[in-house]
């Protein structure tokens, strides 16, 4: 499965399922704010932005297990959602954890890498413990 099923504006470059990737973000030249997904202009000050790569290494800042599917779910339960922080960008991003992990096996501060993870019929970005 290729990254064509992942929105093109989310990844720095196309990649195969399981590959370590960087996210496509933007940083404002005027105020320094970083946004993901990338934007055409800074939502805070209206300044011009430059595309930047976010990751591939981040730090686990939050997580939760999803045990019951929400309406229209595209991922089979159980699965784990994670928040990964990217300190260089002063930004944290929500994504799927590659492979379900119970919360008692996770801890704030664990290193993660951004990767392409499977969803039911496709793929998206997510995080893998390193």
TABEL-V696969 format. One record per pair of residues at least 4 apart in sequence whose C-alpha atoms are under 6 Angstrom apart, sorted by the first residue. I is the first residue (numbers start at 0). J is the second residue. Records with the same first field share a line. If there is no record, write none. Layout:
I=J  J
//
This chain:
0=16
1=15
2=13  14  15
4=121  122
5=122  123
9=22  23
10=22  23
11=21  22  23
16=115  116
17=114  115  116
18=114  115
19=113  114
20=55  113  114
21=52  53  54  55
22=52  53
23=52
24=34  35  36  37  50  51
25=33  34  37  48  49  50  51
26=31  32  33  48  49
27=31  32  41  47  48
28=48
29=46
40=45  46  47  48
41=45  46
55=112  113
56=111  112
57=83  84  85  110  111  112
58=83  84  108  109  110  111
59=82  83  107  108  109
60=82  83  107
61=81  82
62=80  81
63=79  80
64=78  79
65=77  78  79
66=76  77
68=72
73=119
74=118  119
78=99
79=96  99
80=94  95  96
81=93  94  95  96
82=92  93
83=91  92
84=90  91
85=90  91
94=125
95=125
96=125  126  127
97=116  126  127
110=129
111=126  127  128  129
112=126  127
113=125  126
114=124  125  126
115=123  124  125
116=122  123  124  125
117=121  122
118=122
//
